[in-house]
């Protein structure tokens, strides 16, 4: 493949990124016959291309006028019972879907059997505390088997013969993607179920009902107050505040006797368009969704993370997308962030066929990561548990241990941790374990940390050790024992390391327990600026580009209006990566990248050109990154890096 212009030329950056032309402006996207009447531009967060008709998410339920709280028709206890039934129904629905998500749909050659546009069951009866559960939602795909193609979609009804067929190799890769995505989706759904099952939320809503509010209004008010409290805390909790909106809409719909809000089910493959997607909706995406486009969102939102895990093209922060009428055929490019509008069915078929062939070709690739001239670059996996392990990578570059304990209200025992770590160590040659990355900004219930006014800048990551040192001691002991049991060499790193003193203290404690390879994550500019000093204390560095971008640009990771600042091609961010890589070369120690940037095939050559020695990513990203590196020499990667920094 001939050398291409730097990737930074291919995607909008700078203050105007994400503000694409209005519909109908311009001459389309001049990349092949699919260029249509116009285009929109957003932030591409999951590579791949697809095309099909737009279907927009339905609006949430509308609250009716409040009912009078006086007179014999109003029964406060009945309203309180309906509140309890609604919250229980939401929690049960999410739990059921989480269980189903852990059982990925099998591959089959038959078209998917999806619901039509309307629910097939009666809505839940309003104000009935003994209702057995909510009505099934239209298009709920977690329980539906489908015919998976190389696009990562289900065959379903098509507009052209053979449009969704795929080869065996690509089908196997898709099955692996779906299994990994199912595990991650289940974790998100389980976390949301815990929120719906929160006794404090129930108490608040029932108290309002007993004071004279109807159940729908009591639920709305309670969720709104809890949302405002989370938003005021900032950081990760503020990011998660929007999750409560989706739970509120589901609970209110149940109390009104309506089906819970859900994904469209038109009976054919489509491009899903929404203002934003809740974690529950994203986790429940059916195989008939070809691609995602949202008006809001950012590169580290649930939409972006789960889309990448599924290999589903996705564009976020795309102004104007909600103005595109349902049924309009569009092309979505999850790499460039471009949405071409006004394609014909024939052009859409060509886009899908091209993407299908490309995925099949990539799925057949194998071997270690290296550049065209043989420079080695380890390609590693980001995982949350042993369930996420997949063949094709060279080990694990980020084992997010907190994912094992998200739903725990009591601390995991030493023995539980040993077993969990040993399972991963026994199945992967190299594993880099990150100690618990939690805190007041990303809470684990069993930690019981006090609230803070600004959690993103407060006690999180390694800083939790200042309040709860026993948590880290137990984890380090368990990691060391798991390594001894399996004969593995454990690499362990701490999150949110800021100073060399923190790095030195962590290294001493880890080595005292027999951990031989100790590292630090670089997520704040202070650590990057002093990378050389950190490497005097630790054996390796791993750069978390998601948080490093957030702290470098003082930009909320979920703020769609600031998405351009979080683009990992920003020169200031790349400069910090280069500083870390240079410090690694001087010290003779490895420096890797484990943020979302590592899985971007357009950005990976830049990172290698800057000097990083490994890239850790979702399993679905490995083939494309492997090929991107194999197409370029190290000198070409370095040239691209120099251009990006200019």
C-alpha positions as CSV (number, residue, x, y, z in Angstrom):
1,X,0.0,0.0,0.0
2,X,1.5,3.4,-0.9
3,X,2.2,5.9,1.8
4,X,-0.8,8.1,2.6
5,X,-1.0,11.6,4.0
6,X,-0.9,12.0,7.7
7,X,-4.1,10.8,9.4
8,X,-4.5,14.3,10.9
9,X,-5.5,15.4,7.4
10,X,-8.3,12.9,7.2
11,X,-10.4,14.0,10.2
12,X,-11.6,17.4,11.4
13,X,-9.6,18.8,14.2
14,X,-9.4,22.2,15.9
15,X,-12.1,24.3,17.3
16,X,-14.5,23.8,14.4
17,X,-14.3,20.0,14.4
18,X,-17.7,18.5,14.7
19,X,-19.5,21.4,13.1
20,X,-20.1,20.0,9.7
21,X,-22.0,21.5,6.8
22,X,-25.7,21.6,7.0
23,X,-27.7,19.1,5.1
24,X,-27.5,19.7,1.4
25,X,-24.4,21.9,1.5
26,X,-21.3,21.0,-0.4
27,X,-21.0,18.4,-3.1
28,X,-21.0,15.3,-0.9
29,X,-18.0,13.3,0.2
30,X,-15.9,12.6,-2.8
31,X,-14.8,9.1,-2.0
32,X,-16.3,6.8,-4.5
33,X,-19.7,6.4,-6.0
34,X,-21.5,6.7,-2.7
35,X,-21.0,10.4,-2.4
36,X,-24.5,11.9,-2.1
37,X,-26.3,15.2,-1.7
38,X,-24.5,16.5,1.3
39,X,-22.7,15.6,4.4
40,X,-22.4,16.1,8.1
41,X,-19.3,15.9,10.2
42,X,-18.9,14.6,13.7
43,X,-16.3,12.7,15.7
44,X,-15.6,9.2,14.5
45,X,-15.2,6.9,17.5
46,X,-15.4,3.4,16.1
47,X,-13.8,2.5,12.8
48,X,-15.6,1.0,9.9
49,X,-18.1,2.1,7.3
50,X,-21.7,1.1,6.6
51,X,-24.8,2.5,4.9
52,X,-28.5,2.2,5.2
53,X,-31.7,4.0,6.0
54,X,-31.8,6.3,9.1
55,X,-34.2,5.5,11.9
56,X,-34.3,8.0,14.8
57,X,-34.9,7.0,18.5
58,X,-38.4,7.8,19.8
59,X,-38.8,10.6,22.3
60,X,-39.2,9.7,26.0
61,X,-42.6,9.5,27.6
62,X,-44.4,12.7,28.4
63,X,-45.7,13.4,31.9
64,X,-49.4,14.1,32.1
65,X,-50.6,17.0,34.2
66,X,-50.4,16.3,38.0
67,X,-53.5,14.7,39.5
68,X,-55.1,16.4,42.5
69,X,-53.8,14.9,45.7
70,X,-57.1,15.3,47.5
71,X,-60.4,13.4,47.3
72,X,-61.2,9.7,47.4
73,X,-59.6,9.0,43.9
74,X,-56.1,9.6,45.2
75,X,-54.6,6.8,47.3
76,X,-51.0,7.8,48.5
77,X,-50.2,4.2,49.4
78,X,-51.3,2.9,46.0
79,X,-49.0,5.6,44.4
80,X,-46.1,4.5,46.6
81,X,-46.7,0.9,45.7
82,X,-46.6,1.8,42.0
83,X,-43.3,3.6,42.6
84,X,-41.9,0.4,44.1
85,X,-43.3,-1.7,41.3
86,X,-41.8,0.6,38.6
87,X,-38.3,0.6,40.1
88,X,-38.4,-3.1,40.6
89,X,-39.6,-3.6,37.1
90,X,-36.7,-1.5,35.7
91,X,-34.1,-3.3,37.8
92,X,-35.6,-6.7,36.8
93,X,-35.6,-5.8,33.1
94,X,-32.0,-4.6,33.2
95,X,-30.9,-7.7,35.2
96,X,-32.6,-10.0,32.7
97,X,-31.0,-8.3,29.8
98,X,-27.6,-8.4,31.5
99,X,-28.0,-12.2,31.9
100,X,-29.0,-12.5,28.2
101,X,-26.0,-10.4,27.1
102,X,-23.7,-12.9,28.7
103,X,-25.1,-15.5,26.3
104,X,-24.3,-14.1,22.8
105,X,-26.6,-15.0,20.0
106,X,-25.3,-18.0,18.0
107,X,-24.3,-17.6,14.4
108,X,-26.9,-18.8,11.9
109,X,-27.6,-18.5,8.3
110,X,-31.3,-17.6,8.9
111,X,-32.5,-14.0,8.9
112,X,-33.1,-12.5,12.3
113,X,-36.5,-12.7,13.8
114,X,-37.2,-9.2,15.0
115,X,-40.3,-7.5,16.4
116,X,-42.1,-5.1,14.1
117,X,-42.5,-1.5,14.9
118,X,-44.9,-1.9,17.8
119,X,-44.6,-4.0,21.0
120,X,-46.2,-7.4,20.8
121,X,-47.3,-7.5,24.5
122,X,-49.7,-5.4,26.4
123,X,-48.1,-2.5,28.4
124,X,-47.7,-2.9,32.1
125,X,-50.8,-2.0,34.0
126,X,-50.6,1.4,35.7
127,X,-50.6,1.6,39.5
128,X,-50.5,-2.2,40.0
129,X,-48.0,-3.2,42.6
130,X,-48.3,-6.9,41.8
131,X,-47.5,-6.5,38.1
132,X,-45.1,-9.4,37.2
133,X,-42.9,-7.2,35.0
134,X,-42.7,-4.7,32.2
135,X,-43.8,-5.4,28.7
136,X,-41.0,-6.5,26.3
137,X,-39.6,-3.7,24.3
138,X,-39.7,-3.6,20.6
139,X,-36.5,-4.6,19.0
140,X,-34.9,-5.8,22.2
141,X,-32.1,-7.9,20.8
142,X,-30.4,-9.4,23.7
143,X,-32.7,-12.4,23.6
144,X,-32.8,-12.7,19.8
145,X,-30.5,-14.9,17.8
146,X,-29.5,-13.5,14.4
147,X,-27.5,-14.1,11.3
148,X,-24.2,-12.3,11.9
149,X,-22.3,-11.0,8.9
150,X,-18.8,-9.7,8.5
151,X,-20.2,-6.2,9.1
152,X,-21.2,-7.2,12.6
153,X,-24.8,-7.1,11.7
154,X,-27.6,-9.7,11.4
155,X,-28.7,-10.5,7.9
156,X,-32.3,-9.7,8.3
157,X,-34.3,-8.4,5.4
158,X,-32.1,-6.9,2.8
159,X,-32.4,-4.6,-0.1
160,X,-30.2,-6.5,-2.4
161,X,-29.6,-10.2,-2.7
162,X,-26.6,-11.4,-0.7
163,X,-26.2,-7.9,0.8
164,X,-25.4,-9.1,4.3
165,X,-23.7,-12.5,3.6
166,X,-20.2,-13.0,5.0
167,X,-17.4,-15.5,4.9
168,X,-16.5,-18.0,7.6
169,X,-13.4,-16.2,8.8
170,X,-15.2,-12.9,9.2
171,X,-18.1,-14.7,10.8
172,X,-15.8,-16.2,13.4
173,X,-14.3,-12.8,14.1
174,X,-17.7,-11.3,14.4
175,X,-18.7,-14.0,16.9
176,X,-15.7,-13.1,19.0
177,X,-16.6,-9.5,18.9
178,X,-20.2,-10.2,20.0
179,X,-19.0,-12.4,22.9
180,X,-16.6,-9.7,24.2
181,X,-19.2,-7.0,23.7
182,X,-21.8,-9.1,25.5
183,X,-19.6,-9.3,28.6
184,X,-19.0,-5.6,28.6
185,X,-22.7,-4.9,28.0
186,X,-23.7,-7.1,30.8
187,X,-21.4,-5.2,33.3
188,X,-23.0,-1.9,32.3
189,X,-26.6,-3.3,32.5
190,X,-25.8,-4.8,36.0
191,X,-24.5,-1.5,37.2
192,X,-27.6,0.3,36.0
193,X,-29.8,-2.3,37.7
194,X,-28.1,-1.5,40.9
195,X,-29.0,2.2,40.6
196,X,-32.6,1.3,39.9
197,X,-32.6,-0.9,43.0
198,X,-31.1,1.8,45.2
199,X,-33.1,1.9,48.5
200,X,-32.4,5.7,48.9
201,X,-34.0,6.3,45.5
202,X,-37.0,4.2,46.4
203,X,-37.4,6.0,49.7
204,X,-37.2,9.4,48.1
205,X,-39.8,8.6,45.4
206,X,-42.2,6.9,47.8
207,X,-41.9,9.8,50.2
208,X,-43.0,12.2,47.5
209,X,-45.9,9.9,46.5
210,X,-47.1,9.7,50.1
211,X,-46.9,13.5,50.3
212,X,-49.4,13.9,47.4
213,X,-47.5,13.3,44.1
214,X,-48.8,10.7,41.6
215,X,-46.3,7.9,41.0
216,X,-45.0,9.2,37.6
217,X,-44.4,12.6,39.0
218,X,-42.8,11.3,42.2
219,X,-40.4,9.1,40.1
220,X,-39.6,12.1,37.9
221,X,-38.8,14.3,40.8
222,X,-36.7,11.8,42.7
223,X,-34.6,10.9,39.6
224,X,-34.2,14.6,38.8
225,X,-32.9,15.4,42.3
226,X,-30.5,12.5,42.3
227,X,-29.3,13.5,38.8
228,X,-28.6,17.1,39.9
229,X,-26.7,15.8,43.0
230,X,-24.4,13.7,40.8
231,X,-23.9,16.4,38.2
232,X,-22.8,18.8,41.0
233,X,-20.1,16.4,42.0
234,X,-18.3,16.7,38.6
235,X,-15.9,14.2,37.1
236,X,-17.0,10.6,36.4
237,X,-20.1,11.0,38.5
238,X,-21.3,13.9,36.5
239,X,-20.7,11.8,33.3
240,X,-22.9,9.1,34.8
241,X,-25.7,11.6,35.8
242,X,-27.1,11.3,32.3
243,X,-27.6,7.6,32.9
244,X,-30.4,8.5,35.4
245,X,-32.4,10.1,32.6
246,X,-32.8,6.8,30.9
247,X,-33.7,5.0,34.1
248,X,-36.2,7.7,34.8
249,X,-37.9,7.4,31.4
250,X,-38.2,3.6,31.9
251,X,-39.7,3.9,35.4
252,X,-42.1,6.7,34.4
253,X,-43.3,4.8,31.4
254,X,-44.0,1.7,33.5
255,X,-46.0,3.9,36.0
256,X,-48.0,5.3,33.1
257,X,-48.8,1.9,31.8
258,X,-46.7,2.3,28.7
259,X,-44.0,0.1,27.3
260,X,-40.5,1.0,28.5
261,X,-38.6,3.2,25.9
262,X,-36.5,1.1,23.6
263,X,-34.7,0.9,20.3
264,X,-36.5,1.1,17.0
265,X,-37.5,-2.3,15.4
266,X,-38.4,-1.5,11.8
267,X,-37.8,-5.1,10.6
268,X,-34.8,-4.3,8.5
269,X,-31.2,-3.2,9.0
270,X,-30.8,0.5,9.7
271,X,-28.6,3.3,10.9
272,X,-29.6,4.3,14.4
273,X,-29.7,8.0,15.0
274,X,-30.3,9.6,18.4
275,X,-29.6,12.8,20.5
276,X,-27.6,10.4,22.7
277,X,-27.8,6.8,23.7
278,X,-28.1,5.6,27.2
279,X,-25.8,2.8,28.4
280,X,-28.8,0.5,28.6
281,X,-29.8,1.2,25.0
282,X,-26.2,0.9,23.7
283,X,-25.8,-2.4,25.6
284,X,-29.0,-3.7,24.1
285,X,-28.3,-3.0,20.4
286,X,-29.6,-5.6,18.1
287,X,-27.8,-7.1,15.1
288,X,-29.9,-5.1,12.7
289,X,-28.2,-1.9,13.7
290,X,-25.6,-1.1,11.0
291,X,-24.0,2.0,12.6
292,X,-24.6,4.6,15.2
293,X,-24.7,8.4,14.9
294,X,-25.5,10.7,17.9
295,X,-25.8,14.4,18.2
296,X,-24.1,14.4,21.5
297,X,-21.5,12.3,23.2
298,X,-17.7,12.0,23.3
299,X,-14.9,9.6,22.4
300,X,-15.0,7.9,25.8
301,X,-18.8,7.6,26.2
302,X,-20.5,4.3,26.7
303,X,-21.7,4.6,23.1
304,X,-18.2,4.9,21.8
305,X,-16.7,2.1,24.0
306,X,-19.4,-0.4,23.3
307,X,-19.5,0.4,19.6
308,X,-15.8,-0.3,19.4
309,X,-16.2,-3.5,21.3
310,X,-18.8,-4.7,18.8
311,X,-16.9,-3.4,15.7
312,X,-19.9,-1.2,14.9
313,X,-19.1,2.1,13.0
314,X,-20.0,5.0,15.2
315,X,-20.0,8.8,15.0
316,X,-20.8,11.1,18.0
317,X,-21.0,14.9,18.4
318,X,-22.6,15.2,15.0
319,X,-24.7,18.4,14.8
320,X,-27.7,18.3,12.5
321,X,-28.1,14.5,12.4
322,X,-31.5,14.7,14.1
323,X,-32.7,16.8,11.1
324,X,-32.1,13.9,8.7
325,X,-35.6,12.4,8.0
326,X,-36.3,8.8,8.8
327,X,-35.7,6.5,5.8
328,X,-32.9,8.7,4.3
329,X,-30.1,6.5,3.1
330,X,-26.8,7.6,4.6
331,X,-23.2,6.4,4.8
332,X,-21.4,6.4,8.1
333,X,-17.6,6.5,8.3
334,X,-16.6,5.8,11.9
335,X,-13.0,6.6,11.1
336,X,-13.3,10.1,9.7
337,X,-16.6,11.0,11.4
338,X,-18.3,11.8,8.1
339,X,-21.9,11.1,7.4
340,X,-22.8,11.2,3.7
341,X,-26.5,11.9,3.0
342,X,-28.7,10.9,0.1
343,X,-27.2,7.7,-1.2
344,X,-29.1,5.3,-3.4
345,X,-29.8,1.7,-2.3
346,X,-27.3,0.5,-4.9
347,X,-24.6,2.8,-3.4
348,X,-25.4,1.7,0.1
349,X,-25.0,-1.9,-1.0
350,X,-21.6,-1.1,-2.5
351,X,-20.5,0.4,0.8
352,X,-21.6,-2.6,2.8
353,X,-20.0,-5.0,0.4
354,X,-16.7,-3.2,0.5
355,X,-16.7,-3.1,4.3
356,X,-17.6,-6.7,4.4
357,X,-14.7,-7.7,2.2
358,X,-12.3,-5.5,4.1
359,X,-13.3,-7.1,7.5
360,X,-12.9,-10.6,6.0
361,X,-9.5,-9.7,4.8
362,X,-8.4,-8.2,8.1
363,X,-9.8,-11.2,10.1
364,X,-7.5,-13.5,8.2
365,X,-4.4,-11.6,9.3
366,X,-2.2,-12.9,12.2
367,X,1.2,-12.5,13.7
368,X,3.0,-10.1,16.0
369,X,2.8,-6.4,15.6
370,X,5.7,-4.9,13.6
371,X,6.3,-2.2,11.0
372,X,7.0,-2.9,7.3
373,X,10.8,-3.0,8.0
374,X,10.4,-5.3,11.0
375,X,10.4,-2.9,14.0
376,X,8.5,-4.7,16.7
377,X,5.4,-3.2,18.4
378,X,3.5,-5.4,20.9
379,X,-0.2,-5.5,20.3
380,X,-2.0,-6.1,23.5
381,X,-5.5,-6.3,24.8
382,X,-7.6,-4.2,27.2
383,X,-9.7,-6.5,29.3
384,X,-12.0,-6.4,32.4
385,X,-11.9,-10.2,33.1
386,X,-10.8,-13.5,31.6
387,X,-14.0,-13.5,29.5
388,X,-12.5,-10.7,27.4
389,X,-9.4,-12.6,26.3
390,X,-9.2,-13.4,22.6
391,X,-6.5,-14.9,20.3
392,X,-4.5,-12.8,18.0
393,X,-2.9,-10.4,20.5
394,X,0.4,-10.7,22.3
395,X,-0.9,-10.5,25.8
396,X,-2.8,-8.1,28.0
397,X,-1.7,-4.5,28.3
398,X,-4.5,-3.3,30.6
399,X,-6.3,-5.6,33.0
400,X,-8.9,-3.3,34.6
401,X,-9.3,-5.1,37.9
402,X,-12.1,-2.9,39.2
403,X,-14.4,-4.4,36.5
404,X,-14.4,-7.6,38.6
405,X,-16.0,-5.8,41.6
406,X,-18.3,-3.1,40.2
407,X,-21.4,-4.6,41.8
408,X,-19.9,-5.5,45.1
409,X,-21.2,-3.9,48.3
410,X,-18.6,-5.7,50.4
411,X,-14.9,-5.8,49.7
412,X,-13.7,-8.9,47.7
413,X,-11.7,-11.3,49.8
414,X,-8.1,-12.1,49.3
415,X,-9.1,-15.6,48.1
416,X,-11.6,-14.2,45.6
417,X,-9.0,-11.9,44.1
418,X,-6.4,-14.6,43.9
419,X,-8.8,-16.8,41.9
420,X,-9.8,-13.9,39.5
421,X,-6.3,-12.9,38.8
422,X,-5.0,-16.5,38.4
423,X,-7.7,-17.2,35.8
424,X,-6.3,-14.4,33.6
425,X,-2.6,-15.2,34.3
426,X,-3.2,-18.9,33.3
427,X,-4.6,-17.9,29.9
428,X,-2.2,-15.1,28.7
429,X,1.5,-15.0,28.4
430,X,2.0,-11.4,29.4
431,X,-0.5,-9.6,31.7
432,X,-0.2,-6.0,32.9
433,X,-2.5,-5.6,35.9
434,X,-3.8,-2.1,36.9
435,X,-4.6,-1.9,40.5
436,X,-8.1,-0.7,41.4
437,X,-8.9,2.5,39.5
438,X,-11.7,3.8,41.6
439,X,-12.5,6.7,43.9
440,X,-15.1,9.3,44.6
441,X,-15.2,10.0,40.8
442,X,-15.6,6.4,39.9
443,X,-17.1,4.7,43.0
444,X,-17.0,1.2,44.0
445,X,-19.7,0.7,46.7
446,X,-17.5,-1.4,49.0
447,X,-14.9,1.4,49.4
448,X,-17.4,3.7,51.2
449,X,-15.5,6.9,50.3
450,X,-16.9,10.2,51.3
451,X,-18.4,12.6,48.8
452,X,-16.1,15.4,47.4
453,X,-16.9,18.7,45.8
454,X,-14.7,17.9,42.7
455,X,-14.1,14.2,42.4
456,X,-12.3,14.3,39.1
457,X,-9.5,16.2,40.9
458,X,-9.9,14.4,44.2
459,X,-9.3,11.0,45.7
460,X,-9.1,8.5,42.8
461,X,-6.8,5.8,41.6
462,X,-3.7,5.4,43.7
463,X,-4.8,8.3,45.9
464,X,-7.4,6.0,47.5
465,X,-4.5,4.4,49.2
466,X,-4.2,7.6,51.3
467,X,-7.5,6.7,53.0
468,X,-7.7,3.0,52.6
469,X,-4.2,1.4,52.5
470,X,-5.4,-2.0,53.3
471,X,-7.2,-2.2,50.0
472,X,-4.0,-1.9,48.0
473,X,-2.1,-4.2,50.3
474,X,-4.6,-7.0,49.9
475,X,-4.7,-6.5,46.1
476,X,-0.9,-6.6,45.8
477,X,-0.8,-9.7,48.0
478,X,-3.4,-11.4,45.8
479,X,-1.7,-10.5,42.6
480,X,1.6,-11.9,43.8
481,X,0.0,-15.1,45.0
482,X,-1.9,-15.6,41.7
483,X,1.4,-15.2,39.9
484,X,3.1,-17.8,42.1
485,X,0.2,-20.3,41.6
486,X,0.3,-20.0,37.8
487,X,4.0,-19.4,37.3
488,X,3.3,-16.1,35.6
489,X,5.4,-13.0,35.7
490,X,3.0,-10.3,37.0
491,X,3.4,-6.8,35.7
492,X,1.6,-4.4,38.0
493,X,0.9,-0.7,37.5
494,X,-0.8,2.0,39.6
495,X,-3.4,4.4,38.1
496,X,-3.3,8.2,38.6
497,X,0.4,8.4,39.6
498,X,1.3,12.1,39.8
499,X,4.8,12.4,41.4
500,X,8.0,10.4,41.6
501,X,7.4,10.0,45.3
502,X,4.1,8.2,44.7
503,X,5.8,6.0,42.1
504,X,8.6,5.1,44.4
505,X,6.3,4.3,47.3
506,X,4.1,2.1,45.1
507,X,7.1,0.3,43.7
508,X,8.5,-0.5,47.1
509,X,5.3,-2.0,48.3
510,X,4.8,-4.1,45.2
511,X,8.4,-5.4,45.1
512,X,8.2,-6.3,48.8
513,X,5.5,-8.7,47.9
514,X,7.5,-10.3,45.1
515,X,6.1,-8.4,42.1
516,X,9.1,-8.1,39.7
517,X,7.8,-5.6,37.1
518,X,6.3,-2.5,38.5
519,X,4.9,0.4,36.5
520,X,2.9,3.6,36.6
521,X,0.1,5.0,34.4
522,X,0.6,8.4,32.9
523,X,-2.8,10.1,33.0
524,X,-2.0,13.6,34.3
525,X,0.4,16.1,32.7
526,X,2.6,16.2,35.8
527,X,3.5,12.6,35.3
528,X,4.3,13.1,31.6
529,X,6.5,16.1,32.3
530,X,8.5,14.1,34.9
531,X,8.4,10.8,33.0
532,X,12.2,10.4,33.3
533,X,12.1,10.8,37.0
534,X,9.2,8.3,37.3
535,X,11.3,5.8,35.3
536,X,14.0,5.9,37.9
537,X,11.5,4.3,40.3
538,X,9.5,2.0,38.0
539,X,10.1,-0.5,35.2
540,X,7.6,0.8,32.6
541,X,5.0,3.4,31.8
542,X,1.6,3.0,30.3
543,X,-0.1,6.1,28.9
544,X,-3.8,6.5,29.4
545,X,-4.7,8.9,26.7
546,X,-8.4,9.2,27.7
547,X,-7.7,10.9,31.1
548,X,-4.5,12.5,29.9
549,X,-6.5,14.4,27.2
550,X,-9.1,15.4,29.8
551,X,-6.6,16.8,32.2
552,X,-4.4,18.4,29.5
553,X,-7.2,20.3,27.9
554,X,-9.4,20.8,31.0
555,X,-12.2,19.3,28.9
556,X,-15.0,17.0,30.3
557,X,-14.8,13.7,28.5
558,X,-18.6,13.7,28.1
559,X,-19.0,17.2,26.8
560,X,-19.9,16.9,23.1
561,X,-19.1,20.6,22.5
562,X,-15.5,20.0,23.5
563,X,-15.1,16.7,21.6
564,X,-12.4,18.3,19.3
565,X,-10.2,19.0,22.3
566,X,-10.3,15.3,23.2
567,X,-9.3,14.2,19.8
568,X,-6.0,12.2,20.4
569,X,-4.4,13.9,17.4
570,X,-4.2,17.1,19.3
571,X,-0.5,18.2,19.1
572,X,-0.2,19.0,22.8
573,X,-1.3,15.5,23.7
574,X,1.0,13.9,21.2
575,X,3.8,16.1,22.6
576,X,3.3,14.6,26.1
577,X,3.3,11.1,24.6
578,X,6.6,11.9,22.8
579,X,8.1,13.1,26.1
580,X,7.2,9.8,27.8
581,X,8.6,7.8,24.9
582,X,11.8,9.7,24.9
583,X,12.2,9.1,28.6
584,X,11.7,5.4,28.0
585,X,14.3,5.3,25.3
586,X,16.8,7.1,27.5
587,X,16.1,4.7,30.4
588,X,15.9,1.6,28.2
589,X,12.5,0.8,29.6
590,X,9.2,0.2,27.7
591,X,6.5,2.9,27.3
592,X,3.1,1.8,26.0
593,X,-0.3,3.4,25.3
594,X,-3.5,1.8,26.6
595,X,-6.0,4.5,26.0
596,X,-8.6,4.4,23.2
597,X,-6.1,6.0,20.9
598,X,-4.0,2.8,20.8
599,X,-6.8,1.0,18.9
600,X,-7.1,3.7,16.1
601,X,-5.4,2.4,13.0
602,X,-4.9,5.9,11.7
603,X,-3.3,7.1,15.0
604,X,-1.3,3.9,15.8
605,X,1.5,4.7,13.3
606,X,1.9,8.2,14.8
607,X,2.3,6.7,18.3
608,X,4.9,4.3,17.1
609,X,6.6,7.1,15.3
610,X,6.7,9.0,18.6
611,X,8.5,6.0,20.2
612,X,5.9,4.0,22.1
613,X,6.8,0.3,22.3
614,X,3.3,-1.3,22.7
615,X,-0.3,-0.6,22.0
616,X,-3.1,-2.0,24.1
617,X,-6.7,-2.0,22.7
618,X,-10.0,-3.8,22.4
619,X,-9.7,-7.2,20.7
620,X,-11.7,-6.0,17.7
621,X,-9.1,-3.3,16.9
622,X,-6.1,-5.6,16.7
623,X,-6.3,-6.7,13.0
624,X,-6.7,-3.2,11.6
625,X,-3.9,-1.8,13.8
626,X,-1.6,-4.7,12.8
627,X,-2.1,-4.0,9.1
628,X,-1.7,-0.2,9.6
629,X,1.7,-0.8,11.1
630,X,2.7,-3.4,8.5
631,X,2.1,-1.0,5.7
632,X,4.6,1.6,6.9
633,X,8.3,1.6,7.8
634,X,9.5,3.0,11.1
635,X,10.9,6.0,9.2
636,X,7.5,6.6,7.7
637,X,5.8,6.4,11.1
638,X,8.4,8.9,12.5
639,X,7.8,11.2,9.5
640,X,4.1,11.2,10.2
641,X,4.7,11.9,13.9
642,X,6.9,14.8,13.1
643,X,4.2,16.3,10.8
644,X,1.6,15.8,13.5
645,X,3.7,17.7,16.0
646,X,4.6,20.5,13.6
